[in-house]
Amino acid sequence: MQKYYTDRLELTNQTRGIVGSVLAPACRIWLRSQVSQVDSLQVDIQGGSRQILGGTIPRVAVVAVGAIYQGLSLGSIDLVAENIRINLPQVLKGQPLRLLEPIAVIAEVKFSEADLQASLTAPLLSQAITDLFTQILAVNPHQTNWLIDWYQLALAPHTLMLQGNLTIEGQIAPIEISMGIAVRDGHLLDLDPLTITCSIDLPGSKINSYQIDLGNDLNITQLQLAASELRCQGRIQVNP
């Protein structure tokens, strides 16, 4: 991950006490509350007394390994955020940490093939994939009895492959999807080439490329698909 440096400020004894006894535990508690499991979690807080006592944390770095978020196995995560405005007076009184303003987070996430395979059973991922291919195949889910049970995900250089069983209008057939993935302009995901193979004749199945707009809150700077690993780097805006 590309390194982002800020001036490291000296901590006074008072600020060290706040960071060690209040902020770091509050950050860890908040982060742990966002996931159902995490194997290891490191939080590094940097800043000067005037800034921190004023409710602004100049820099926070977080490294998490083995985190599971809503059933998604996230592998390893490396996050850096700067100039974070928080509700420090309330935190000092024992209340939960809360963001007061949007922040930009520089992130690097690594998924192994095993992580992604384990995540296929998570409704958040399986439904997202099904919704995507509902759009690609031009199937109206409100007019069609439509379901895909995804059971296999594999990674290869520049390629992601999915296998599942499609149930549509009482018919069941295996479906296989192979796609190249590339990022354009930071938030546009190009699925190209895209191949959909199914014994059932589906509208839109002859499509050979598709584009997804991930929104302006996300700016992906690097996306690498390698054998057995997916690595993503970028910047995301986190809102309160």
Summary of the structure (lengths in Angstrom):
residues: 240
radius of gyration: 21.5
end to end distance: 25.6
largest distance: 70.0
contacts: 692
relative contact order: 0.12
helix: 22%
strand: 47%
